[in-house]
Amino acid sequence: MDRNIIHFDLDAFFVAVECKKEPKLRGRPLIVGGSSRRGVVAACSYEARHFGVHSAMPMYLALQLCPDATVISGDMEAYSVHSHLVTEIIADKAPLFEKASIDEFYIDASGMDKFFGAFKWAVALQKKIIRESELPISLGMSVNKLVSKVATGEFKPNAQKHIPSGTERNFLAPLSVEKIPMIGKQTASFLYDMGVRTVATLREMPVKFLISAFGKNGTSLWNKAHGIDESPVVPYTEQKSISTECTFEEDTIDVKRLKSILIAMLEKVAFQLREQKKLTSCVTVKIRYSNFDTETKQIHIPYTSSDHILLRTVQELFEKLYSRRMLIRLVGVRLSNLVQGNHQISLFDDTEEDINLYEAMDYIKHKHGVEKLIRAATLGVGRRVRMEMNMFKGKIGRL
């Protein structure tokens, strides 16, 4: 039996939320992002895209292309509320769905054609979402996640596209290789240099050649070019928090050492947050004294996944929390109130240089391990403390 995989994607989500809050913005060039000249574009309206503006573009360049655009700093709390609203609507109707990001969903509607048609059901759900959330949303449907996502992107906004089983290759063939998910600018540029510009041309490349050129990703490229994607729709579950703690072999009162460990702990959980493409708005620090008294202090902040913001927050919480000047046996950090959203779109006040730095750091950590890149502030903690820190690798759950 062919699968029926539906892809839903909210059209210009951040912009749509801002227009819902302020209807006068509808139909105008609108940019959501950092307000300073060195900021970056988090999202933009289709009217702004007409001038060549796109997400992750430096704000100064966006305003050169579209000087009449209205710039809004962004409201992650409002975006989170509306994302949860759409999630609840889908959860109430869908037999199995996956929330891929703050504004993107997959639904497995396999077998529904026996009753009243999967695509007809998807269109009805689309109308329900638009009616109840007052937000525009596009849908694409095919036998797999890859083709459904490409179909949605090709026919946005307000897309309603069904790619029937057996027509996947013909649909993908004339498209630019850049339209294939996971083919970034570097890979596309490399393919262009090889004379490969369309999916049809990429499909003609021998799989052995692609493996020699791209390593293990070569097989994935070959599969994508042929419209092959067996990845399942993963049932959606809400992760409540990411936390980690460290219990010392010997109780300590060395404040410098404690702060160094907290820095290292925060870096690990913040990296894990970005790896999962999530943002946090609540930070908690925990300490346990030698007499086993345990105290915690938390604070709510704007949604972020940035080390420098979270680090400053953790240090401030520790200063307020550690008041007894007693020996400490345990410290911990928790990030909660998690929402889907990638690192780039959350940094409304960060510069292009900040984003490039985080991307480079995360690339090194992902490729070589978190321990291979650490802050200078943690260098003096010593081998013994680093061994203690290894005890709390990747712990997820309640602090």
N, C-alpha and C positions, 0 to 999 in steps of 0.2 A: 504494500500500500504506500503510495506517495505521501510524503509529509506535506502539511500545510503550515508554513512558518510565516507569521505576520510580524512585520517590523513597524512600530509606531515611533515617530520622531516629532516632537513639538517644534513648530516652525519659529525660528528666531526667538527662542524661549525667553531669554532675558528681556529682549525688546518687547515681546508680547505682554509680559507682566507689567513693564513700565507703561505701556500704552493702555492697559486695563486700569492701572492706577490713575493715569492722566490721559483721557481720551483725546485731548487736543494734540497729542504727539502722533496720532495715527496719520499715515501717509506722508510723514516728513522724514528726512534723513536723520537717523538717530544712532548715536554711538554710545555703548556702555563700556566703561573702562576707566583707567587712571586719568585723573583730571589734569595732571601736570604734563608739560611738554614731553617729558621723558617717560610718560606712562605708556601702557599698551592697550590695544583694543581687545576687550573680552568678548563683545558681541556687537553686531550692527544690524540695522534694518535692511530690508531688500532695496529700499530707496538709496541707502548709502552704498550698498554693494554695487549698484549701477555705476558708481563713480570709481570702482576698483578697490573699495575698502573691504578688508576681511579681518577675521579674528587673528590675534597675535601680532598684528601690524603695529609698529611704533605710532604713538598718537600724533606726533608732529607730522608724519607722512600722511596719515589718514586725513588730517585737517588740511593739508596741502591739496589732496585729491578732492576733498569735499569740505570747503571752508564754511559752508552754510549749515553744516551738521550741528545738531544739538548734542552735547556731551553730558552724560549722566554717570555718576560715580558707581552706581550699582547697589543693590540691596539683597544680599544673600539670604537674609531671613525671609523676605517675601518670596524669593525664588524657591526656597526650601518648602514653604507652606504650600505653594501651588504645585510643586512636584509631588508632595504627599497627597494632595487632593486628587491628582490624576492617577496616582498609584492606587488609591482606594477605589476609584471608579473601575479601573482595570481588574483589580483583585476581586471585586464583587461579581464580575462577569466571566473572567477568563478561567478556563480549566487548568492551565499551566502557563505561567509567565515569568520572565526574567527582566529585572530592572538593570539595564546595562550602564546607565548614567543618570544624571539628574533629570534629563529630558528625553530619554531613549528607552524603549521597551521592546522585548520580543515575546510573542505568544505562540505556543504550539497548539494549533487547532486541528491537528490530524484526526481524521475520522468524522469530522463534522459535516462533510459533504453528504453523508448518508441521510442527514436529516433536512437541512435547509440551505446548505452551501456555506463553506467557510468564508468566502470573500463577501458574500451578502451579510454574513454575521459581523465581519470586520468593519464593513462600511457603517452598519448600524451602531457599532461600538464607537466608531470615530465620531459620528453625529452626537452620540450621548456625551462624549468627552467635551466636544466643542460647546454643547448646550449647557452643561453643568459647570464647566471650568471657565468658560468664556475665553478660551485660548485656542488658536489654530493648531492643527496637528495633521501630519501626513502619514500615509500608510502605504506599504508595499507588501506583496505576498508572493511567495514562490515555494519551491520544495526545500529551500535551506536559508540560513541566516545571511550568508554572503550575498546572494542574488536579491533577496528581499531588501537588504540595506542599500544596495546600489540602486535598486528601483525607486526606493523612497527618495534618495538624494537626487536622482535624475529628474524627477517630476515635481519636486517641491517648488513653491508652497502648495498646500492643500492637495497633495497627491493622493490619488486612489488608483494604484496600479497593480494589476495581477499579471505575473509572468507564468503562463501555464507550463505544466510539466513537459519537458522535452524541448522547450524553446530557450532554455537558459543560455546556451552557447551563441545562438543567433542574436539574443538581446545584448550580450556582453561584447560581441565581436567588434563593432564600430567604435566603442568607447575608448577614450584615452586611458593609458595604463594608470594614470593618476587617480582614476575613478575607483580603482580596486582598493578596498580597505587594507590598511597596513603598508601600502606602498607610499613612502614619504618622498620628500623632495630629493634626497640624495639618491635613493633607489631609482626614482623616475629619471633623474638626470643621467645616471649611469646607463639606464635602458635607452634613453634618447641618443646618447653617444654611440650606442650599438645599432642605431637605426630602428629601434623598437618603440613605436609611438602608440599603437593601438593594441587592444587585447587580442585581436585576431592575429597580429604579427607575433605577439608574445606566445600565443598558443602553438605557433609553428616551431618554436625553439625546442630542441631536444632536451629532455629532462636532465640528462647527464651534463649537458653544457651549462644549464642553469645552476646545477649543484656545484660545478667547478667554479662558477662565477660568484655565487651567493652563499655557498655552504649549505647547511641544512635548510635554510630558507628557500633554496632553489626548488625543492619539492613542493613547498607551500605555494610558491609563485605559479608553478605548473598547474597545480590543482585549482587555484583561483581562476587562472586563465580559462580553464575548462569548466568553470561553474561548479566545481566539486567542493562541498563543505558538509562534513558529517557531524559537526559540532552540535551538541544537544542544547535545548533551552534549559538552562539551569534554574530550578525553582527558587523564587525570590524569598530570602529571609533577611530580616533587618538586624544587622550587627549593632549592638548597643554601644560598645566601647572597645578601645585598644589600651591595654595597660601592661605595666611591667614593674617589678620590684626587685630589690636586692637586699638579702640578709647577710650581714657581715659575720665573718668567722670570729672576730673580736669586736665588742662594742667600741664606738669611737666618739670623740668630741671634736675631732679635727674638722673644722668648718670648711677649710679650703678643700680638703679631700672630699667632703660631702657634696660640695658644689660641683666639683669636677665630675663626680659620679652622676649627679643629676643631669649635667650637660650631656654626658655620654648616653644616658638612658633616653633623654629627650630626643637626641639625634636619631636613635634607633627607632623609636615609635613614630616619629615624624616621617622618617623614610618609609616605614611600613604603611603609614597613612597614604602617602603619595603613590606607593606601589599599588594600593588598592583603589586608587583614584577616588579618594574621599577627603572631606573637609571636616574640621571639628569646630565647635563653638563653646566648648566647656573644658577647662583644664583643672585637674585636681592633683595636689601633692599630698603625700602621706608620709608620716614618720612614726616610728615605734621606738619608745624609749627603753632603756635597759630594764625598767620595772614592768614592761609589757603594756604600759599605757599607750594607746594609739590615738593619734589626732590627724585630722584631714582638713584641708581648706581648699575651696574651689572658687573659680570665677568664670563668668560668661564673657566671651569676647566675640567680635565679628568672625564669621566663618573663614578659616584659613588652613593651610598646611605648611606654612613657611617656618623654617627653623628659627629665624631671628625674632619673629613675633612670639612664637611659643616659648623660646628660650628665655626671653625677657619676662614673660608671664610666670614661668616656673620659678625663676630666681626671686621675683617679687613675692610669690606665695611662700617660698621657703623662708624668706626674711621675716614674714609676718607669723609664720607657724612656729619656728624654732625659737621659743622664748624661755624655756626652762634652763637651758645650758646644762642639761644632763647628758649622760652617755646615750648614744643612739645605736640600736641594733638593726634597724631596717628603714629604708627609704623607698618610695614608690611614686610613679607618675601615671596618671590616667587621662586619656583623651576621650571625651564622650560627646553626645549629641551629634552623631556622625550623619553626614549626608553625602550622596554621590556628587562628584564634581572633580574635574582634574585640576592639577596644580596651576596651570596656566590661566584658566578662566576665573580663578579665585583672587588673583592678585591685582585688585583694582588700583592699589596705590603703589605697586612695585614698578620698577623700571625695566626696560628691555634687558639691561645688563644683569639685573637680579634674576630674571627668569632664565637667561642663558647660563648663569652660574649654577642655579639649582639643577637645571637639566644636565649640565656637565658632571656635577657632583653625583647625582643619582645614577648617571650612566656608569661611572666608575664603581660605585657601590654595588650596582646590579651585576656588573660583569666580574668584579674581583672580590666582592664581599664588603659588608658594612665596615669591618675593622680596618680596611685598607685606607680609609680616608677619615681622619678624625680631626677635631679642633685642637689647636695648640694648648688650649686650657686643660685638656685631658691628658697631655703627655706626661705630666708630673705625678700622676696618680700611682704609678708603679705597677709592676707585673702582677703583684698579689691582688690588687684591686681589680685589674682587668680580668683576672681569673674569676673573681667574685661576680663581676658584671656578666660573664658568660653564663652564669647560672640562670639568668632571667631572659634568655633569648626568646623573643617572639611570643611572650605569653599574652594570650587574649582572654578577656573576661572581666570580671568585677575586681576592682582594686581592694 
